[in-house]
């Protein structure tokens, strides 16, 4: 797999992460693999320490998959009705497309929902001391959705053109929907939903 060239369309998040890692002189494949392994181990440790359990219930996992599948369908039809998708299937190999879809569902939700929502929420609470929790979360959701949309700028158009384009608006709506889903259903459901959505797009575009 290391000898395979991944010639897929990169969004801002891809470019930012890869450039930052490359600038440090590290191999992106090893860094990303190690990063997600550390994240998984951290989550497992937190789960074990806080709830004294790490048991996986197959019935609950099945319900999560079914629920995420339904949300992904809704997202797919909403964005499809606007004739725009969040990703582009540019690699002919279906296996690589599936791997990229699963990866995007995880790392994009980590960046744009888990991290950015938390950072913007804390920022709102810090700047506007009297702002309620609901208002802080509302503005954090808006800002994270804007960031999510901006990071899908691929360089095919200028920043100004993208801001006023239909692509920006549609991806902003997607950011709102995924953010709302994360707030109400958590990271697992949102990441799986995003991955399912990307898989739907792959089969739609092939």
C-alpha positions in Angstrom: 0.0 0.0 0.0 2.9 2.4 0.7 3.8 2.1 -3.1 0.4 3.3 -4.2 -0.1 6.9 -5.2 -3.1 8.5 -3.6 -4.3 11.0 -6.3 -7.5 12.2 -4.6 -8.8 15.8 -4.4 -7.6 17.4 -1.2 -9.5 19.9 0.8 -8.1 22.5 3.2 -7.9 20.1 6.1 -5.9 17.6 4.1 -3.4 20.2 2.9 -3.0 21.8 6.3 -2.4 18.5 8.1 -0.1 17.1 5.5 2.0 20.3 5.1 2.3 20.6 8.9 3.5 17.0 9.3 5.8 17.2 6.3 7.3 20.4 7.6 8.4 18.6 10.7 10.1 16.0 8.6 7.8 13.1 9.4 6.1 10.5 7.2 2.4 11.3 7.1 1.4 7.6 6.9 3.2 6.7 10.1 2.1 9.9 11.9 -1.6 9.5 11.0 -1.6 5.8 12.0 0.1 6.5 15.3 -2.2 9.5 16.0 -5.4 7.5 15.6 -3.9 4.6 17.6 -3.2 7.0 20.5 -6.6 8.6 20.2 -8.2 5.1 20.4 -6.1 4.1 23.4 -6.9 7.4 25.1 -10.6 6.9 24.6 -10.4 3.3 25.8 -8.5 4.5 29.0 -11.1 7.2 29.7 -13.9 4.8 29.2 -12.3 2.2 31.5 -11.5 4.8 34.2 -14.8 6.7 34.2 -17.2 3.9 33.7 -15.0 1.0 34.8 -16.1 -0.9 31.7 -15.0 -1.3 28.1 -17.6 -3.9 27.1 -18.9 -3.6 23.6 -22.6 -4.5 23.2 -23.2 -5.9 19.7 -26.9 -5.0 19.8 -26.0 -1.3 20.7 -23.4 -1.2 17.9 -25.9 -2.5 15.4 -28.4 0.2 16.5 -25.7 2.8 16.1 -24.9 1.6 12.5 -28.6 1.6 11.6 -29.2 5.1 13.1 -26.1 6.5 11.4 -27.1 4.9 8.1 -30.5 6.7 8.3 -28.8 10.1 9.1 -26.4 9.6 6.3 -29.2 9.0 3.9 -30.9 12.2 5.0 -27.7 14.1 4.6 -27.1 12.6 1.2 -30.5 13.5 -0.1 -30.4 17.0 1.3 -27.0 17.8 -0.2 -27.8 15.9 -3.4 -30.9 18.0 -3.9 -28.5 21.0 -4.1 -26.3 19.1 -6.6 -23.2 19.2 -4.5 -21.3 16.6 -2.4 -18.8 17.0 0.4 -16.1 14.8 -1.3 -15.0 13.8 -4.8 -14.2 10.2 -5.7 -11.0 10.7 -7.8 -9.3 7.3 -7.2 -10.5 4.5 -9.5 -9.7 1.8 -7.0 -12.9 1.2 -4.9 -10.9 -0.1 -1.9 -8.9 3.1 -1.6 -12.1 5.1 -1.9 -13.7 3.2 0.9 -10.6 3.6 3.1 -10.5 7.4 2.4 -14.3 7.6 3.2 -13.9 5.9 6.6 -10.9 8.0 7.4 -12.6 11.3 6.5 -15.5 10.4 8.6 -13.2 10.1 11.6 -10.6 12.8 11.3 -12.9 15.5 9.9 -15.4 15.0 12.7 -12.5 15.1 15.2 -11.3 18.4 13.8 -14.5 20.2 13.0 -16.9 18.8 15.7 -14.9 17.6 18.7 -12.1 20.1 18.7 -13.5 23.2 16.9 -16.9 23.1 18.7 -15.2 22.8 22.0 -12.6 25.5 21.3 -15.2 28.0 19.9 -17.6 27.2 22.8 -14.9 28.0 25.4 -13.9 31.1 23.4 -17.4 32.4 23.5 -17.7 31.8 27.2 -14.3 33.5 27.8 -15.0 36.6 25.6 -18.7 37.1 26.5 -18.8 36.3 30.2 -22.6 36.8 30.5 -23.4 34.7 27.5 -25.6 31.6 28.3 -24.5 28.1 27.6 -27.1 27.8 24.8 -25.9 31.0 23.1 -22.3 30.0 23.4 -23.0 26.6 21.9 -25.1 28.2 19.1 -22.4 30.6 18.0 -19.8 27.8 18.4 -21.9 25.7 16.0 -22.1 28.5 13.5 -18.4 29.2 13.6 -17.4 25.6 13.3 -19.7 25.2 10.3 -18.1 28.2 8.6 -14.6 26.7 9.3 -15.8 23.3 8.0 -17.0 24.9 4.8 -13.8 27.0 4.3 -11.6 24.0 4.7 -13.2 22.4 1.7 -11.8 25.0 -0.5 -9.6 23.1 -2.9 -7.8 25.9 -4.8 -10.0 25.6 -7.9 -11.4 29.1 -7.1 -10.3 32.1 -5.1 -11.3 32.6 -1.5 -13.7 35.4 -2.4 -15.4 33.4 -5.2 -15.8 30.5 -2.8 -17.4 32.6 0.0 -20.1 33.7 -2.4 -20.6 30.4 -4.1 -23.3 27.7 -3.7 -20.6 25.3 -2.6 -19.8 27.3 0.5 -23.5 27.6 1.4 -24.1 23.9 1.0 -21.1 22.8 3.0 -22.0 25.3 5.7 -25.4 23.7 5.9 -23.7 20.3 6.1 -21.5 21.6 8.9 -24.6 22.8 10.8 -26.3 19.4 10.4 -23.3 17.4 11.4 -22.6 19.7 14.3 -26.2 19.5 15.5 -26.0 15.7 15.2 -22.7 15.7 17.2 -24.2 17.8 20.0 -27.2 15.5 20.3 -25.9 12.1 19.5 -22.1 12.2 20.1 -19.0 11.6 18.2 -19.5 7.9 17.3 -22.8 8.4 15.6 -21.6 11.5 13.8 -18.3 9.9 12.5 -20.2 6.8 11.3 -22.8 9.0 9.6 -20.1 11.0 7.8 -18.4 7.8 6.7 -21.6 6.3 5.4 -22.4 9.5 3.6 -19.0 9.5 1.8 -19.6 5.9 0.8 -23.0 6.8 -0.7 -21.2 9.5 -2.7 -18.6 7.0 -4.0 -21.3 4.7 -5.4 -23.2 7.7 -6.7 -20.2 9.0 -8.7 -19.0 5.6 -9.9 
